[in-house]
């Protein structure tokens, strides 16, 4: 995927700012939605996520299997489980997006011990990543230990070891919180074009600023980012603790930034990566935290629970934009705009307003026309619950023959 792609920033048409109160964590997610250029939707998310890293209480000084199981209460959440060796390298994982009814397991086959003498044993860590949602959890497992090094120090002996039981926490449940399950991480491109994902960290959520750690060469954490739908993964970025510099304008160093950037194109049929009107989900993941940001992965992992803020910027194609819905006492006022080929359509372009009910399929209820700036609006007064969307003729040349907006729900007044 392309790592350095300039995001267009001209011609801001509208900006809406929403602060989402998240029930589980003790912080709020700040979200803004706007069109940075005609036909390109931009969503900025200021949020934070967590990872927990626990060191096994004692070392592993005998060959055998390290086995760890993760149990979590919230089946809708997605927690990932990993085991690290003493160098902080992942030696076992459960795979991306992996969860099965609140349980995951990881195994590591120990066939070598780096410590000298081997009776000292090697250190291992257990990592729980809050990939999606929040949940209480606990860990259980076992690992091999010598019975009595003075009696027998052979790490491959068949009868000189036992299995040390591991439990965390010792009593009750621990808790971890990741990005929310729904809004604002779900989005729906409506047109053919490019979806872009940009991730920066660490961030201060109070001031909505990205801290200068990465630009100063510090390595506090390793982030990853993903975009997926019900059909497949699109962006699968393994990430890094030292992301590259992205230069937006060669003549202006003020807009340079460090972080992850990936992109993919939507398409009309099965021959391309994504389809317009397909619901997608973005998932930033705090994969690892480091005890010393100067050393990063050359030092030790940061044990305990780490919470880190981030700034995510998503862009996607949206030619027919249903910008906002305003509710009044006896009617709704809906505002939008229409663009083709990166420019607002001329005044007088026809926009069809369609509605669907629980018993009737989509049908046109009104026809409106764009103004000279490509904007449009409509007044509606539903007597039952409506799903509402806009429809217009596309250009058909490298784009869609028919363009649709996202749909919104209107309740009876």
C-alpha positions as a Markdown table, in Angstrom:
| # | Residue | x | y | z |
|---|---|---|---|---|
| 1 | Unk | 0.0 | 0.0 | 0.0 |
| 2 | Unk | 1.1 | 3.6 | -0.6 |
| 3 | Unk | 2.8 | 5.1 | 2.4 |
| 4 | Unk | 3.1 | 8.7 | 1.2 |
| 5 | Unk | 0.0 | 10.0 | -0.5 |
| 6 | Unk | -1.0 | 13.6 | -0.3 |
| 7 | Unk | -4.4 | 14.2 | 1.1 |
| 8 | Unk | -6.2 | 17.0 | -0.6 |
| 9 | Unk | -7.1 | 19.8 | 1.8 |
| 10 | Unk | -8.6 | 22.6 | -0.3 |
| 11 | Unk | -12.1 | 23.8 | -0.4 |
| 12 | Unk | -13.6 | 22.9 | 3.0 |
| 13 | Unk | -17.4 | 23.0 | 2.5 |
| 14 | Unk | -18.7 | 22.1 | 5.9 |
| 15 | Unk | -17.5 | 20.8 | 9.2 |
| 16 | Unk | -19.5 | 19.1 | 12.0 |
| 17 | Unk | -18.0 | 18.3 | 15.3 |
| 18 | Unk | -19.3 | 15.6 | 17.5 |
| 19 | Unk | -18.1 | 14.5 | 21.0 |
| 20 | Unk | -19.1 | 10.9 | 21.6 |
| 21 | Unk | -19.5 | 9.9 | 25.2 |
| 22 | Unk | -18.1 | 6.4 | 25.5 |
| 23 | Unk | -19.8 | 4.4 | 28.2 |
| 24 | Unk | -17.0 | 2.1 | 29.1 |
| 25 | Unk | -13.8 | 4.2 | 29.3 |
| 26 | Unk | -13.4 | 7.4 | 31.3 |
| 27 | Unk | -12.7 | 9.5 | 28.3 |
| 28 | Unk | -14.6 | 11.0 | 25.4 |
| 29 | Unk | -13.9 | 10.4 | 21.7 |
| 30 | Unk | -13.8 | 13.6 | 19.6 |
| 31 | Unk | -14.9 | 13.2 | 16.0 |
| 32 | Unk | -15.1 | 15.7 | 13.1 |
| 33 | Unk | -16.6 | 15.0 | 9.7 |
| 34 | Unk | -16.2 | 17.3 | 6.6 |
| 35 | Unk | -15.5 | 17.2 | 2.9 |
| 36 | Unk | -12.0 | 18.3 | 2.4 |
| 37 | Unk | -12.5 | 18.6 | -1.4 |
| 38 | Unk | -15.6 | 18.0 | -3.4 |
| 39 | Unk | -16.5 | 14.4 | -3.3 |
| 40 | Unk | -13.9 | 13.4 | -0.6 |
| 41 | Unk | -15.2 | 12.8 | 2.9 |
| 42 | Unk | -12.7 | 13.2 | 5.8 |
| 43 | Unk | -13.3 | 11.9 | 9.3 |
| 44 | Unk | -10.9 | 12.8 | 12.1 |
| 45 | Unk | -11.0 | 10.7 | 15.3 |
| 46 | Unk | -9.2 | 11.6 | 18.5 |
| 47 | Unk | -9.4 | 8.6 | 20.8 |
| 48 | Unk | -7.2 | 6.2 | 22.9 |
| 49 | Unk | -6.8 | 2.5 | 23.3 |
| 50 | Unk | -5.0 | 0.1 | 25.7 |
| 51 | Unk | -2.7 | -2.8 | 25.8 |
| 52 | Unk | -1.7 | -4.9 | 28.8 |
| 53 | Unk | 1.7 | -6.7 | 29.1 |
| 54 | Unk | 2.4 | -9.1 | 32.0 |
| 55 | Unk | 5.7 | -10.8 | 32.7 |
| 56 | Unk | 5.4 | -14.4 | 33.8 |
| 57 | Unk | 6.2 | -14.5 | 37.5 |
| 58 | Unk | 9.1 | -16.8 | 37.1 |
| 59 | Unk | 11.4 | -17.7 | 34.3 |
| 60 | Unk | 11.1 | -20.8 | 32.0 |
| 61 | Unk | 14.1 | -23.0 | 32.6 |
| 62 | Unk | 13.0 | -26.3 | 31.0 |
| 63 | Unk | 11.9 | -27.3 | 27.5 |
| 64 | Unk | 8.2 | -27.8 | 26.9 |
| 65 | Unk | 5.1 | -25.8 | 26.2 |
| 66 | Unk | 4.0 | -22.4 | 27.4 |
| 67 | Unk | 0.3 | -22.4 | 27.2 |
| 68 | Unk | -1.9 | -19.3 | 27.9 |
| 69 | Unk | -5.6 | -18.9 | 27.7 |
| 70 | Unk | -7.6 | -15.6 | 27.6 |
| 71 | Unk | -11.2 | -15.5 | 28.8 |
| 72 | Unk | -13.3 | -12.3 | 28.4 |
| 73 | Unk | -16.9 | -11.5 | 29.3 |
| 74 | Unk | -17.9 | -9.3 | 26.3 |
| 75 | Unk | -18.3 | -11.7 | 23.4 |
| 76 | Unk | -18.8 | -8.8 | 21.0 |
| 77 | Unk | -15.3 | -7.4 | 21.9 |
| 78 | Unk | -12.1 | -8.6 | 20.2 |
| 79 | Unk | -9.2 | -9.1 | 22.4 |
| 80 | Unk | -5.9 | -10.5 | 21.0 |
| 81 | Unk | -3.4 | -12.7 | 22.9 |
| 82 | Unk | 0.3 | -12.9 | 22.2 |
| 83 | Unk | 3.4 | -14.3 | 24.0 |
| 84 | Unk | 6.7 | -12.5 | 23.8 |
| 85 | Unk | 10.2 | -13.9 | 24.5 |
| 86 | Unk | 12.8 | -12.0 | 26.6 |
| 87 | Unk | 13.8 | -9.9 | 23.6 |
| 88 | Unk | 10.3 | -8.7 | 23.2 |
| 89 | Unk | 9.7 | -10.7 | 20.0 |
| 90 | Unk | 6.3 | -12.3 | 19.4 |
| 91 | Unk | 6.7 | -16.1 | 19.5 |
| 92 | Unk | 3.0 | -16.9 | 19.4 |
| 93 | Unk | -0.1 | -15.2 | 18.3 |
| 94 | Unk | -3.8 | -15.8 | 17.7 |
| 95 | Unk | -4.0 | -14.1 | 14.4 |
| 96 | Unk | -5.7 | -10.8 | 13.4 |
| 97 | Unk | -9.3 | -10.2 | 14.3 |
| 98 | Unk | -9.4 | -13.5 | 16.1 |
| 99 | Unk | -12.0 | -14.2 | 18.7 |
| 100 | Unk | -14.3 | -17.0 | 19.5 |
| 101 | Unk | -17.0 | -16.6 | 22.1 |
| 102 | Unk | -14.7 | -14.8 | 24.6 |
| 103 | Unk | -11.8 | -17.2 | 24.5 |
| 104 | Unk | -8.4 | -17.4 | 22.8 |
| 105 | Unk | -5.3 | -19.5 | 23.4 |
| 106 | Unk | -1.6 | -19.2 | 22.6 |
| 107 | Unk | 1.1 | -21.9 | 22.7 |
| 108 | Unk | 4.9 | -21.6 | 22.5 |
| 109 | Unk | 7.1 | -24.7 | 22.1 |
| 110 | Unk | 10.3 | -24.0 | 24.1 |
| 111 | Unk | 13.2 | -25.9 | 22.6 |
| 112 | Unk | 16.0 | -23.7 | 23.6 |
| 113 | Unk | 17.0 | -21.5 | 26.6 |
| 114 | Unk | 19.2 | -18.5 | 26.0 |
| 115 | Unk | 20.1 | -17.8 | 29.6 |
| 116 | Unk | 23.5 | -19.1 | 30.9 |
| 117 | Unk | 23.4 | -21.2 | 32.9 |
| 118 | Unk | 20.1 | -22.6 | 31.7 |
| 119 | Unk | 18.9 | -23.0 | 35.2 |
| 120 | Unk | 18.4 | -19.2 | 35.4 |
| 121 | Unk | 15.8 | -19.5 | 32.7 |
| 122 | Unk | 14.3 | -17.1 | 30.1 |
| 123 | Unk | 11.8 | -14.4 | 30.7 |
| 124 | Unk | 8.5 | -14.4 | 28.8 |
| 125 | Unk | 5.6 | -11.9 | 28.6 |
| 126 | Unk | 1.9 | -12.3 | 27.9 |
| 127 | Unk | 0.2 | -9.5 | 25.9 |
| 128 | Unk | -3.5 | -8.7 | 25.7 |
| 129 | Unk | -4.4 | -6.2 | 23.0 |
| 130 | Unk | -7.8 | -4.4 | 23.1 |
| 131 | Unk | -8.4 | -4.6 | 19.4 |
| 132 | Unk | -12.1 | -3.8 | 19.5 |
| 133 | Unk | -14.4 | -2.9 | 22.4 |
| 134 | Unk | -14.0 | -3.2 | 26.1 |
| 135 | Unk | -14.2 | -6.2 | 28.4 |
| 136 | Unk | -13.3 | -7.7 | 31.7 |
| 137 | Unk | -10.9 | -10.7 | 31.3 |
| 138 | Unk | -8.6 | -13.1 | 33.0 |
| 139 | Unk | -5.6 | -15.2 | 32.0 |
| 140 | Unk | -4.8 | -18.8 | 32.9 |
| 141 | Unk | -2.0 | -21.0 | 31.7 |
| 142 | Unk | 1.1 | -23.0 | 32.6 |
| 143 | Unk | 4.8 | -23.3 | 31.7 |
| 144 | Unk | 7.6 | -25.7 | 32.4 |
| 145 | Unk | 10.0 | -25.3 | 35.4 |
| 146 | Unk | 12.8 | -27.4 | 36.8 |
| 147 | Unk | 11.8 | -29.3 | 40.0 |
| 148 | Unk | 15.2 | -28.9 | 41.7 |
| 149 | Unk | 18.2 | -27.5 | 39.7 |
| 150 | Unk | 20.6 | -29.1 | 42.2 |
| 151 | Unk | 19.1 | -32.5 | 41.7 |
| 152 | Unk | 18.9 | -32.2 | 37.9 |
| 153 | Unk | 19.6 | -29.2 | 35.7 |
| 154 | Unk | 19.0 | -30.9 | 32.3 |
| 155 | Unk | 16.4 | -28.7 | 30.5 |
| 156 | Unk | 15.5 | -31.6 | 28.3 |
| 157 | Unk | 15.0 | -34.1 | 31.2 |
| 158 | Unk | 11.8 | -36.2 | 31.1 |
| 159 | Unk | 11.2 | -36.4 | 34.8 |
| 160 | Unk | 12.8 | -33.3 | 36.4 |
| 161 | Unk | 10.2 | -30.6 | 35.7 |
| 162 | Unk | 6.7 | -29.5 | 36.7 |
| 163 | Unk | 4.2 | -27.1 | 35.2 |
| 164 | Unk | 3.9 | -23.8 | 36.9 |
| 165 | Unk | 0.3 | -22.5 | 36.9 |
| 166 | Unk | -0.2 | -18.9 | 35.8 |
| 167 | Unk | -3.3 | -16.9 | 36.8 |
| 168 | Unk | -3.9 | -13.2 | 36.2 |
| 169 | Unk | -5.4 | -11.6 | 38.1 |
| 170 | Unk | -5.2 | -13.8 | 41.1 |
| 171 | Unk | -8.7 | -12.9 | 42.1 |
| 172 | Unk | -11.6 | -11.4 | 40.1 |
| 173 | Unk | -11.2 | -9.9 | 36.6 |
| 174 | Unk | -9.0 | -7.3 | 35.0 |
| 175 | Unk | -10.3 | -4.8 | 32.4 |
| 176 | Unk | -9.1 | -3.4 | 29.1 |
| 177 | Unk | -10.7 | -1.0 | 26.6 |
| 178 | Unk | -10.1 | -0.5 | 22.9 |
| 179 | Unk | -11.8 | 1.5 | 20.1 |
| 180 | Unk | -15.5 | 1.3 | 20.3 |
| 181 | Unk | -17.6 | -1.3 | 18.4 |
| 182 | Unk | -19.6 | 1.1 | 16.4 |
| 183 | Unk | -19.5 | 4.8 | 15.7 |
| 184 | Unk | -17.2 | 6.4 | 14.6 |
| 185 | Unk | -15.1 | 3.5 | 13.3 |
| 186 | Unk | -17.7 | 2.3 | 10.8 |
| 187 | Unk | -17.9 | 4.2 | 7.5 |
| 188 | Unk | -19.4 | 3.7 | 4.0 |
| 189 | Unk | -17.8 | 4.9 | 0.8 |
| 190 | Unk | -20.5 | 5.8 | -1.7 |
| 191 | Unk | -18.5 | 6.4 | -4.9 |
| 192 | Unk | -15.6 | 5.0 | -6.8 |
| 193 | Unk | -12.3 | 6.5 | -5.6 |
| 194 | Unk | -9.6 | 6.1 | -2.9 |
| 195 | Unk | -10.0 | 5.2 | 0.8 |
| 196 | Unk | -7.1 | 6.6 | 2.9 |
| 197 | Unk | -6.2 | 5.8 | 6.5 |
| 198 | Unk | -3.8 | 7.9 | 8.5 |
| 199 | Unk | -2.7 | 7.2 | 12.0 |
| 200 | Unk | -0.6 | 9.3 | 14.3 |
| 201 | Unk | 0.5 | 8.9 | 18.0 |
| 202 | Unk | 0.8 | 9.6 | 20.9 |
| 203 | Unk | -1.9 | 12.2 | 21.1 |
| 204 | Unk | -3.2 | 14.5 | 23.9 |
| 205 | Unk | -7.0 | 14.2 | 23.9 |
| 206 | Unk | -7.5 | 17.3 | 26.1 |
| 207 | Unk | -5.7 | 19.7 | 23.7 |
| 208 | Unk | -6.3 | 17.6 | 20.5 |
| 209 | Unk | -2.7 | 17.6 | 19.6 |
| 210 | Unk | -0.2 | 15.0 | 18.5 |
| 211 | Unk | 2.8 | 14.9 | 20.8 |
| 212 | Unk | 6.3 | 15.4 | 19.3 |
| 213 | Unk | 7.6 | 12.0 | 20.4 |
| 214 | Unk | 8.0 | 10.4 | 17.0 |
| 215 | Unk | 9.5 | 13.5 | 15.4 |
| 216 | Unk | 12.1 | 13.5 | 18.2 |
| 217 | Unk | 13.0 | 9.9 | 17.5 |
| 218 | Unk | 11.3 | 8.4 | 20.5 |
| 219 | Unk | 9.6 | 5.0 | 20.2 |
| 220 | Unk | 6.9 | 4.7 | 22.9 |
| 221 | Unk | 4.7 | 2.2 | 21.2 |
| 222 | Unk | 4.0 | 0.0 | 18.2 |
| 223 | Unk | 0.7 | 0.7 | 16.4 |
| 224 | Unk | -1.0 | -1.2 | 13.6 |
| 225 | Unk | -4.1 | -0.3 | 11.5 |
| 226 | Unk | -6.7 | -2.3 | 9.7 |
| 227 | Unk | -9.7 | -1.8 | 7.5 |
| 228 | Unk | -12.1 | -4.6 | 7.0 |
| 229 | Unk | -15.7 | -5.5 | 6.0 |
| 230 | Unk | -17.8 | -8.7 | 6.3 |
| 231 | Unk | -16.1 | -9.9 | 3.1 |
| 232 | Unk | -12.4 | -9.4 | 3.7 |
| 233 | Unk | -9.5 | -7.2 | 5.1 |
| 234 | Unk | -8.4 | -4.3 | 2.9 |
| 235 | Unk | -5.6 | -2.5 | 4.7 |
| 236 | Unk | -3.6 | -4.8 | 6.9 |
| 237 | Unk | -0.7 | -2.7 | 8.1 |
| 238 | Unk | 1.7 | -4.5 | 10.5 |
| 239 | Unk | 2.8 | -1.0 | 11.6 |
| 240 | Unk | 6.0 | -0.1 | 13.3 |
| 241 | Unk | 7.4 | 1.6 | 16.4 |
| 242 | Unk | 9.3 | 4.1 | 14.2 |
| 243 | Unk | 6.9 | 5.2 | 11.4 |
| 244 | Unk | 8.2 | 7.2 | 8.4 |
| 245 | Unk | 8.1 | 10.9 | 7.8 |
| 246 | Unk | 5.3 | 12.0 | 5.4 |
| 247 | Unk | 6.0 | 15.3 | 3.6 |
| 248 | Unk | 2.8 | 17.0 | 2.5 |
| 249 | Unk | 4.2 | 20.1 | 0.9 |
| 250 | Unk | 7.9 | 20.1 | 0.1 |
| 251 | Unk | 8.0 | 23.9 | 0.6 |
| 252 | Unk | 6.3 | 23.8 | 4.0 |
| 253 | Unk | 7.8 | 21.6 | 6.8 |
| 254 | Unk | 5.0 | 22.6 | 9.1 |
| 255 | Unk | 2.6 | 20.1 | 7.6 |
| 256 | Unk | 5.1 | 17.1 | 7.8 |
| 257 | Unk | 4.0 | 14.3 | 10.0 |
| 258 | Unk | 5.1 | 10.9 | 11.3 |
| 259 | Unk | 2.7 | 7.9 | 11.3 |
| 260 | Unk | 1.1 | 5.2 | 9.2 |
| 261 | Unk | -0.7 | 5.9 | 5.9 |
| 262 | Unk | -2.3 | 3.3 | 3.7 |
| 263 | Unk | -4.9 | 3.4 | 0.9 |
| 264 | Unk | -7.0 | 1.3 | -1.4 |
| 265 | Unk | -9.5 | 1.9 | -4.3 |
| 266 | Unk | -13.2 | 1.1 | -4.3 |
| 267 | Unk | -14.8 | -0.3 | -7.4 |
| 268 | Unk | -18.2 | -1.1 | -8.9 |
| 269 | Unk | -17.8 | -4.9 | -9.3 |
| 270 | Unk | -15.9 | -7.9 | -8.0 |
| 271 | Unk | -12.7 | -7.1 | -10.0 |
| 272 | Unk | -11.5 | -4.4 | -7.5 |
| 273 | Unk | -10.8 | -4.3 | -3.8 |
| 274 | Unk | -14.0 | -2.7 | -2.5 |
| 275 | Unk | -17.5 | -1.8 | -3.5 |
| 276 | Unk | -19.3 | 1.5 | -3.1 |
| 277 | Unk | -22.0 | 1.4 | -0.4 |
| 278 | Unk | -20.2 | -1.4 | 1.5 |
| 279 | Unk | -20.0 | -0.8 | 5.2 |
| 280 | Unk | -16.4 | -0.9 | 6.4 |
| 281 | Unk | -14.7 | -0.7 | 9.8 |
| 282 | Unk | -11.4 | 1.0 | 10.7 |
| 283 | Unk | -9.4 | -0.5 | 13.6 |
| 284 | Unk | -6.3 | 1.1 | 15.0 |
| 285 | Unk | -4.4 | -1.2 | 17.4 |
| 286 | Unk | -1.9 | -0.5 | 20.1 |
| 287 | Unk | 0.1 | -3.6 | 19.6 |
| 288 | Unk | 3.1 | -3.0 | 21.9 |
| 289 | Unk | 4.3 | -0.5 | 24.5 |
| 290 | Unk | 8.0 | 0.1 | 25.5 |
| 291 | Unk | 9.4 | 0.8 | 28.9 |
| 292 | Unk | 12.0 | 3.2 | 27.6 |
| 293 | Unk | 10.9 | 5.3 | 24.5 |
| 294 | Unk | 14.5 | 6.1 | 23.7 |
| 295 | Unk | 15.4 | 2.4 | 23.4 |
| 296 | Unk | 12.0 | 1.3 | 22.0 |
| 297 | Unk | 12.2 | -2.4 | 21.0 |
| 298 | Unk | 15.8 | -2.6 | 22.0 |
| 299 | Unk | 14.7 | -2.2 | 25.6 |
| 300 | Unk | 12.1 | -4.1 | 27.6 |
| 301 | Unk | 8.3 | -4.1 | 27.0 |
| 302 | Unk | 6.4 | -1.8 | 29.3 |
| 303 | Unk | 4.6 | -4.1 | 31.7 |
| 304 | Unk | 1.1 | -3.3 | 33.2 |
| 305 | Unk | -1.7 | -1.6 | 31.3 |
| 306 | Unk | -0.8 | 1.2 | 28.9 |
| 307 | Unk | -3.2 | 3.7 | 27.6 |
| 308 | Unk | -2.2 | 5.8 | 24.6 |
| 309 | Unk | -4.1 | 8.5 | 22.7 |
| 310 | Unk | -4.0 | 8.6 | 18.9 |
| 311 | Unk | -5.3 | 10.7 | 15.9 |
| 312 | Unk | -6.9 | 8.8 | 13.1 |
| 313 | Unk | -7.8 | 10.5 | 9.8 |
| 314 | Unk | -10.0 | 8.6 | 7.3 |
| 315 | Unk | -10.8 | 9.7 | 3.8 |
| 316 | Unk | -13.2 | 8.1 | 1.4 |
| 317 | Unk | -15.1 | 8.9 | -1.9 |
| 318 | Unk | -18.6 | 10.4 | -1.4 |
| 319 | Unk | -19.9 | 12.3 | -4.4 |
| 320 | Unk | -23.5 | 12.5 | -3.3 |
| 321 | Unk | -23.1 | 13.9 | 0.2 |
| 322 | Unk | -26.0 | 13.8 | 2.7 |
| 323 | Unk | -24.4 | 16.3 | 5.0 |
| 324 | Unk | -26.8 | 16.7 | 7.9 |
| 325 | Unk | -30.4 | 16.3 | 9.1 |
| 326 | Unk | -32.0 | 18.9 | 11.2 |
| 327 | Unk | -35.2 | 18.0 | 13.2 |
| 328 | Unk | -37.9 | 20.6 | 13.8 |
| 329 | Unk | -41.3 | 20.2 | 15.5 |
| 330 | Unk | -43.2 | 19.3 | 12.4 |
| 331 | Unk | -40.6 | 18.5 | 9.7 |
| 332 | Unk | -37.0 | 17.5 | 9.0 |
| 333 | Unk | -34.6 | 19.7 | 6.9 |
| 334 | Unk | -31.9 | 17.7 | 5.1 |
| 335 | Unk | -28.9 | 19.3 | 3.6 |
| 336 | Unk | -26.4 | 17.9 | 1.1 |
| 337 | Unk | -24.1 | 18.6 | -1.8 |
| 338 | Unk | -23.2 | 16.8 | -5.1 |
| 339 | Unk | -19.8 | 16.5 | -6.8 |
| 340 | Unk | -18.5 | 14.8 | -9.9 |
| 341 | Unk | -14.8 | 14.5 | -11.0 |
| 342 | Unk | -13.6 | 16.5 | -8.0 |
| 343 | Unk | -15.8 | 19.5 | -8.6 |
| 344 | Unk | -19.3 | 20.6 | -7.5 |
| 345 | Unk | -21.9 | 20.0 | -10.1 |
| 346 | Unk | -23.5 | 23.0 | -11.8 |
| 347 | Unk | -26.8 | 24.5 | -10.5 |
| 348 | Unk | -30.0 | 22.9 | -11.7 |
| 349 | Unk | -28.7 | 19.3 | -11.4 |
| 350 | Unk | -31.6 | 17.0 | -10.5 |
| 351 | Unk | -31.5 | 15.1 | -7.1 |
| 352 | Unk | -34.0 | 12.5 | -6.3 |
| 353 | Unk | -35.0 | 12.0 | -2.7 |
| 354 | Unk | -36.0 | 8.4 | -1.9 |
| 355 | Unk | -37.5 | 6.8 | 1.1 |
| 356 | Unk | -38.0 | 3.3 | 2.3 |
| 357 | Unk | -40.4 | 2.0 | 5.1 |
| 358 | Unk | -40.7 | -1.2 | 7.0 |
| 359 | Unk | -43.2 | -2.4 | 4.4 |
| 360 | Unk | -42.3 | -0.5 | 1.2 |
| 361 | Unk | -39.1 | -0.5 | -0.9 |
| 362 | Unk | -37.2 | 2.6 | -2.0 |
| 363 | Unk | -39.4 | 5.1 | -3.9 |
| 364 | Unk | -39.0 | 8.7 | -4.9 |
| 365 | Unk | -40.8 | 11.2 | -2.7 |
| 366 | Unk | -39.4 | 14.5 | -3.9 |
| 367 | Unk | -37.2 | 15.9 | -6.6 |
| 368 | Unk | -34.9 | 18.9 | -5.9 |
| 369 | Unk | -32.2 | 20.7 | -7.8 |
| 370 | Unk | -28.7 | 21.9 | -6.8 |
| 371 | Unk | -27.9 | 25.5 | -6.3 |
| 372 | Unk | -24.9 | 27.2 | -8.0 |
| 373 | Unk | -22.5 | 25.8 | -5.4 |
| 374 | Unk | -23.7 | 22.2 | -5.9 |
| 375 | Unk | -25.7 | 22.2 | -2.7 |
| 376 | Unk | -29.2 | 20.9 | -2.2 |
| 377 | Unk | -31.8 | 20.7 | 0.6 |
| 378 | Unk | -35.2 | 19.1 | 1.1 |
| 379 | Unk | -38.0 | 19.3 | 3.7 |
| 380 | Unk | -39.7 | 16.0 | 4.7 |
| 381 | Unk | -42.5 | 15.2 | 7.2 |
| 382 | Unk | -42.7 | 11.4 | 7.7 |
| 383 | Unk | -45.8 | 9.8 | 9.3 |
| 384 | Unk | -43.9 | 6.5 | 9.9 |
| 385 | Unk | -40.3 | 5.6 | 10.3 |
| 386 | Unk | -38.4 | 6.3 | 7.0 |
| 387 | Unk | -35.0 | 5.5 | 5.7 |
| 388 | Unk | -34.0 | 8.4 | 3.4 |
| 389 | Unk | -31.3 | 8.7 | 0.8 |
| 390 | Unk | -30.5 | 10.8 | -2.2 |
| 391 | Unk | -30.0 | 9.6 | -5.8 |
| 392 | Unk | -28.5 | 11.3 | -8.9 |
| 393 | Unk | -27.2 | 10.5 | -12.3 |
| 394 | Unk | -23.4 | 9.8 | -12.3 |
| 395 | Unk | -21.0 | 10.4 | -15.1 |
| 396 | Unk | -20.6 | 6.7 | -16.0 |
| 397 | Unk | -17.1 | 7.3 | -17.3 |
| 398 | Unk | -14.7 | 5.8 | -14.8 |
| 399 | Unk | -17.4 | 6.3 | -12.2 |
| 400 | Unk | -20.9 | 5.1 | -11.3 |
| 401 | Unk | -23.8 | 5.4 | -13.7 |
| 402 | Unk | -26.0 | 6.2 | -10.6 |
| 403 | Unk | -24.7 | 7.8 | -7.5 |
| 404 | Unk | -26.4 | 7.3 | -4.1 |
| 405 | Unk | -25.8 | 9.0 | -0.7 |
| 406 | Unk | -25.7 | 7.2 | 2.6 |
| 407 | Unk | -29.2 | 6.6 | 4.2 |
| 408 | Unk | -30.5 | 8.3 | 7.3 |
| 409 | Unk | -33.4 | 7.3 | 9.6 |
| 410 | Unk | -36.2 | 9.7 | 10.1 |
| 411 | Unk | -38.7 | 9.0 | 12.8 |
| 412 | Unk | -42.4 | 10.0 | 12.6 |
| 413 | Unk | -43.3 | 13.4 | 13.8 |
